[in-house]
């Protein structure tokens, strides 16, 4: 079916399967997926179950897939069949798919009902009303430094810094890297297809590092000019989800 | 044609007009709009001209409009015909429309070519390569406190704080208000239709203010969990565009 994110997927469109069985298409419906795997939820075994809204389910790049990058799926990747729900948190792309159900309500499986919910900072696990949290689906803007790794020792001079940025259904328009803890910023260069959709946008920057402990930072902007929050404490939530503050890496330059 | 943002618009879909004249539909094309108004660009008179990409132009809520909220357009609002390009910077919704053109390239009118471009912080008006700036179209996540106004004096006790948030094509999922400069946050309540698209999402919060100079702050999150950057200096650009940091209002409580 072509490239979705950073892989080539082979499968059938979920929307074609829904049409083939005459499933209704109202935008207030949900499509639920059950996997063959059992998950441990607070000490109880439960079937892996998640759901997505019908409008997302009908998008043409939501697939029931059986091959990735030209090879049949391996067991680890969900063989024989798995969902591919681009841009959404990986949890919605159910593996080892055994059941698809059109429902009036989201899946009531614990993974859908109790996990992957975003709450404000003043809510705790004791006070959370799970029906009120924001269901985490689409992913916010984020960027990370992959090379060098945190704590690495490097020789002084020019160093290649590499990483990725991602912006759900938007284009990443700009990636900036600081080698002095955020005081000054340099523009990174994208190293892959600017038209690629849903996936990581990889970038690189050759920067000169002075001797000593250096503090590298990355921040991305999407096509609307949207930037990332600076500090993780501005997005604290008790479950620890979606920390998309600027990513920091400390290195020792010798 | 129904509600778009915070108004009811009457007009014809741009896509229907493009179809009626047999315009091509390739996604690498642009649709340019010329207005009857002349604008002053660095001392020279020029026609108002802008453009949008064909994919946006073909969206069903991009209109050529002649009435707003059931009344014919007034001159100030662009009579007799204007563009309505939802979610985009207002500059793309050309007023006093006199010409629509399908082009291989964006409009070369000065407004499109030289204005509304976003540059990194290290670029100045002297060093800007206008062909390299990000064309400002879709608007990033933002929120503002409208009431009380900055510098207002208020009686101590409970105060109603009001404002709006906006998130381009996404839903605003949460608005938080601090009445102590950002140390603690309270959840605002939305006061309009959560399904409304493209427009402001209005919110309100009844908060108790202590006597003295108080520092109110608002921040919004969209449906992906995306938050706003905290400080304006993290998004500085020489033209002063798209400052979407947390909005602050100082009041004196007596």
Interface residues (C-beta under 8 A of the other chain):
Chain A: X118 X120 X121 X122 X134 X136 X137 X138 X139 X140 X141 X168 X170 X173 X174 X176 X184 X185 X187 X219 X221 X222 X223 X224 X225 X226 X227 X228 X229 X230 X231 X234 X235 X241 X242 X244
Chain B: X118 X120 X121 X122 X134 X136 X137 X138 X139 X140 X141 X168 X170 X173 X174 X176 X184 X185 X186 X187 X219 X221 X222 X223 X224 X225 X226 X227 X228 X229 X230 X231 X234 X235 X241 X242 X244
